[in-house]
Amino acid sequence: MGCDARSEKKQISAGGKVLFTILGIAQIAFAALAFWDLTARDARQVRGPKAAWIPVILVNWIGPASYFAFGVKPDELSVEE
């Protein structure tokens, strides 16, 4: 009788659980920040339709980062007359 792979369970250490919890909270906060920014920002300041960014933001880490890197137009310098 050999070693059955299904009978051996990998255990995550307490430190690993804490790390995964912190990363999960940071990921949710990053997505929430991107959603908040998307709803608060004027449509003229967003590249493409705002609705198209919703499913993009839902992609872990990459989505919110893509939104902030490519979806938000840089602030234009306004010259007061």
SELO-684665 format. One record per atom (N, C-alpha, C): x, y, z; atom name; residue number from 1. Coordinates in nm, 2 decimals. Last residue first. Layout:
<sites>
> X; Y; Z; CA; NUM
...
</sites>
This chain:
<sites>
> -0.85; 8.19; -1.64; N; 81
> -0.84; 8.32; -1.71; CA; 81
> -0.87; 8.44; -1.63; C; 81
> -0.66; 7.92; -1.55; N; 80
> -0.77; 8.01; -1.51; CA; 80
> -0.74; 8.14; -1.58; C; 80
> -0.61; 7.62; -1.69; N; 79
> -0.55; 7.75; -1.69; CA; 79
> -0.67; 7.85; -1.66; C; 79
> -0.56; 7.30; -1.58; N; 78
> -0.66; 7.40; -1.61; CA; 78
> -0.60; 7.54; -1.59; C; 78
> -0.42; 7.01; -1.70; N; 77
> -0.39; 7.14; -1.64; CA; 77
> -0.50; 7.24; -1.68; C; 77
> -0.60; 6.71; -1.65; N; 76
> -0.55; 6.81; -1.74; CA; 76
> -0.53; 6.94; -1.66; C; 76
> -0.53; 6.41; -1.50; N; 75
> -0.58; 6.54; -1.49; CA; 75
> -0.52; 6.64; -1.58; C; 75
> -0.54; 6.13; -1.72; N; 74
> -0.47; 6.21; -1.63; CA; 74
> -0.53; 6.35; -1.62; C; 74
> -0.82; 5.90; -1.71; N; 73
> -0.74; 6.00; -1.78; CA; 73
> -0.66; 6.09; -1.69; C; 73
> -0.82; 5.57; -1.62; N; 72
> -0.84; 5.71; -1.57; CA; 72
> -0.75; 5.80; -1.65; C; 72
> -0.75; 5.33; -1.73; N; 71
> -0.89; 5.38; -1.75; CA; 71
> -0.91; 5.52; -1.71; C; 71
> -0.48; 5.26; -1.68; N; 70
> -0.53; 5.28; -1.82; CA; 70
> -0.67; 5.35; -1.83; C; 70
> -0.43; 5.25; -1.41; N; 69
> -0.32; 5.27; -1.50; CA; 69
> -0.37; 5.32; -1.64; C; 69
> -0.68; 5.20; -1.28; N; 68
> -0.61; 5.31; -1.24; CA; 68
> -0.49; 5.35; -1.34; C; 68
> -0.75; 4.96; -1.42; N; 67
> -0.84; 5.07; -1.42; CA; 67
> -0.76; 5.20; -1.39; C; 67
> -0.53; 4.79; -1.36; N; 66
> -0.56; 4.83; -1.50; CA; 66
> -0.64; 4.95; -1.51; C; 66
> -0.58; 4.76; -1.09; N; 65
> -0.46; 4.82; -1.13; CA; 65
> -0.47; 4.87; -1.27; C; 65
> -0.83; 4.62; -1.09; N; 64
> -0.82; 4.76; -1.03; CA; 64
> -0.69; 4.83; -1.08; C; 64
> -0.73; 4.38; -1.24; N; 63
> -0.84; 4.47; -1.28; CA; 63
> -0.83; 4.61; -1.22; C; 63
> -0.53; 4.26; -1.09; N; 62
> -0.50; 4.31; -1.23; CA; 62
> -0.61; 4.41; -1.27; C; 62
> -0.66; 4.18; -0.85; N; 61
> -0.54; 4.27; -0.85; CA; 61
> -0.52; 4.34; -0.99; C; 61
> -0.90; 3.99; -1.01; N; 60
> -0.82; 4.00; -0.90; CA; 60
> -0.69; 4.08; -0.93; C; 60
> -1.16; 4.15; -1.18; N; 59
> -1.04; 4.06; -1.20; CA; 59
> -0.94; 4.09; -1.09; C; 59
> -1.33; 4.36; -1.15; N; 58
> -1.36; 4.24; -1.07; CA; 58
> -1.25; 4.13; -1.09; C; 58
> -1.26; 4.55; -1.33; N; 57
> -1.22; 4.57; -1.19; CA; 57
> -1.24; 4.45; -1.11; C; 57
> -1.39; 4.45; -1.56; N; 56
> -1.25; 4.46; -1.55; CA; 56
> -1.20; 4.47; -1.41; C; 56
> -1.66; 4.49; -1.51; N; 55
> -1.61; 4.35; -1.51; CA; 55
> -1.46; 4.35; -1.50; C; 55
> -1.65; 4.79; -1.52; N; 54
> -1.70; 4.71; -1.40; CA; 54
> -1.65; 4.57; -1.40; C; 54
> -1.58; 4.91; -1.75; N; 53
> -1.47; 4.89; -1.65; CA; 53
> -1.52; 4.80; -1.53; C; 53
> -1.80; 4.94; -1.90; N; 52
> -1.70; 4.84; -1.95; CA; 52
> -1.60; 4.81; -1.84; C; 52
> -1.93; 5.15; -1.78; N; 51
> -1.99; 5.02; -1.76; CA; 51
> -1.89; 4.91; -1.80; C; 51
> -1.79; 5.37; -1.88; N; 50
> -1.78; 5.33; -1.74; CA; 50
> -1.82; 5.19; -1.72; C; 50
> -1.64; 5.35; -2.20; N; 49
> -1.76; 5.36; -2.12; CA; 49
> -1.73; 5.30; -1.98; C; 49
> -1.31; 5.51; -2.23; N; 48
> -1.41; 5.41; -2.26; CA; 48
> -1.53; 5.43; -2.17; C; 48
> -1.15; 5.66; -1.96; N; 47
> -1.13; 5.61; -2.10; CA; 47
> -1.23; 5.50; -2.13; C; 47
> -1.29; 5.92; -1.78; N; 46
> -1.26; 5.78; -1.79; CA; 46
> -1.25; 5.74; -1.93; C; 46
> -1.37; 6.18; -1.77; N; 45
> -1.24; 6.15; -1.71; CA; 45
> -1.20; 6.00; -1.72; C; 45
> -1.63; 6.18; -1.85; N; 44
> -1.53; 6.24; -1.94; CA; 44
> -1.39; 6.21; -1.90; C; 44
> -1.77; 6.09; -1.64; N; 43
> -1.75; 5.99; -1.75; CA; 43
> -1.64; 6.05; -1.85; C; 43
> -1.63; 6.17; -1.32; N; 42
> -1.71; 6.21; -1.44; CA; 42
> -1.67; 6.12; -1.55; C; 42
> -1.61; 5.95; -1.04; N; 41
> -1.55; 6.02; -1.15; CA; 41
> -1.64; 6.05; -1.26; C; 41
> -1.76; 5.79; -0.87; N; 40
> -1.74; 5.93; -0.83; CA; 40
> -1.69; 6.01; -0.95; C; 40
> -1.74; 5.53; -0.98; N; 39
> -1.87; 5.59; -0.97; CA; 39
> -1.86; 5.74; -0.94; C; 39
> -1.46; 5.49; -0.98; N; 38
> -1.53; 5.49; -1.10; CA; 38
> -1.67; 5.55; -1.09; C; 38
> -1.40; 5.51; -0.71; N; 37
> -1.34; 5.61; -0.80; CA; 37
> -1.42; 5.61; -0.93; C; 37
> -1.53; 5.28; -0.62; N; 36
> -1.57; 5.41; -0.57; CA; 36
> -1.52; 5.52; -0.66; C; 36
> -1.39; 5.08; -0.76; N; 35
> -1.53; 5.10; -0.78; CA; 35
> -1.58; 5.24; -0.73; C; 35
> -1.14; 5.12; -0.64; N; 34
> -1.15; 5.14; -0.79; CA; 34
> -1.30; 5.16; -0.82; C; 34
> -1.19; 5.06; -0.38; N; 33
> -1.14; 5.19; -0.41; CA; 33
> -1.16; 5.22; -0.56; C; 33
> -1.26; 4.79; -0.41; N; 32
> -1.36; 4.89; -0.36; CA; 32
> -1.32; 5.03; -0.39; C; 32
> -1.02; 4.68; -0.49; N; 31
> -1.13; 4.68; -0.58; CA; 31
> -1.24; 4.78; -0.54; C; 31
> -0.87; 4.74; -0.25; N; 30
> -0.83; 4.79; -0.38; CA; 30
> -0.94; 4.79; -0.48; C; 30
> -1.02; 4.58; -0.07; N; 29
> -1.01; 4.73; -0.05; CA; 29
> -0.97; 4.80; -0.18; C; 29
> -0.97; 4.33; -0.17; N; 28
> -1.11; 4.38; -0.16; CA; 28
> -1.11; 4.53; -0.15; C; 28
> -0.69; 4.32; -0.12; N; 27
> -0.75; 4.30; -0.26; CA; 27
> -0.89; 4.36; -0.27; C; 27
> -0.67; 4.34; 0.15; N; 26
> -0.61; 4.45; 0.07; CA; 26
> -0.67; 4.44; -0.08; C; 26
> -0.80; 4.11; 0.23; N; 25
> -0.86; 4.23; 0.27; CA; 25
> -0.80; 4.35; 0.18; C; 25
> -0.61; 3.92; 0.12; N; 24
> -0.75; 3.92; 0.08; CA; 24
> -0.82; 4.06; 0.11; C; 24
> -0.38; 3.98; 0.27; N; 23
> -0.38; 4.00; 0.12; CA; 23
> -0.53; 4.01; 0.07; C; 23
> -0.47; 3.91; 0.52; N; 22
> -0.43; 4.05; 0.50; CA; 22
> -0.43; 4.08; 0.35; C; 22
> -0.51; 3.64; 0.48; N; 21
> -0.62; 3.72; 0.53; CA; 21
> -0.59; 3.87; 0.50; C; 21
> -0.26; 3.55; 0.42; N; 20
> -0.36; 3.53; 0.32; CA; 20
> -0.48; 3.62; 0.35; C; 20
> -0.13; 3.60; 0.67; N; 19
> -0.08; 3.67; 0.54; CA; 19
> -0.19; 3.66; 0.44; C; 19
> -0.27; 3.43; 0.84; N; 18
> -0.27; 3.58; 0.86; CA; 18
> -0.23; 3.65; 0.73; C; 18
> -0.20; 3.19; 0.73; N; 17
> -0.34; 3.23; 0.73; CA; 17
> -0.35; 3.38; 0.75; C; 17
> 0.08; 3.19; 0.77; N; 16
> 0.03; 3.19; 0.64; CA; 16
> -0.12; 3.23; 0.63; C; 16
> 0.08; 3.18; 1.05; N; 15
> 0.14; 3.30; 0.98; CA; 15
> 0.09; 3.31; 0.84; C; 15
> -0.02; 2.93; 1.09; N; 14
> -0.09; 3.04; 1.14; CA; 14
> -0.05; 3.17; 1.07; C; 14
> 0.02; 2.73; 0.79; N; 13
> 0.06; 2.77; 0.92; CA; 13
> -0.03; 2.89; 0.96; C; 13
> -0.19; 2.49; 0.63; N; 12
> -0.13; 2.63; 0.62; CA; 12
> -0.10; 2.67; 0.77; C; 12
> -0.13; 2.16; 0.53; N; 11
> -0.18; 2.25; 0.63; CA; 11
> -0.11; 2.39; 0.62; C; 11
> -0.24; 1.93; 0.31; N; 10
> -0.15; 2.03; 0.33; CA; 10
> -0.21; 2.13; 0.43; C; 10
> -0.32; 1.59; 0.37; N; 9
> -0.36; 1.73; 0.36; CA; 9
> -0.25; 1.83; 0.39; C; 9
> -0.33; 1.28; 0.24; N; 8
> -0.24; 1.38; 0.30; CA; 8
> -0.29; 1.52; 0.27; C; 8
> -0.51; 1.14; 0.09; N; 7
> -0.51; 1.13; 0.24; CA; 7
> -0.42; 1.23; 0.31; C; 7
> -0.45; 1.18; -0.17; N; 6
> -0.57; 1.24; -0.12; CA; 6
> -0.58; 1.23; 0.03; C; 6
> -0.23; 1.03; -0.22; N; 5
> -0.21; 1.17; -0.22; CA; 5
> -0.33; 1.24; -0.16; C; 5
> -0.13; 0.75; -0.04; N; 4
> -0.24; 0.81; -0.11; CA; 4
> -0.23; 0.96; -0.10; C; 4
> 0.15; 0.55; -0.06; N; 3
> 0.10; 0.67; 0.00; CA; 3
> -0.01; 0.73; -0.09; C; 3
> 0.07; 0.20; -0.10; N; 2
> 0.15; 0.32; -0.12; CA; 2
> 0.08; 0.44; -0.05; C; 2
> 0.08; -0.12; 0.00; N; 1
> 0.00; 0.00; 0.00; CA; 1
> 0.09; 0.12; 0.00; C; 1
</sites>
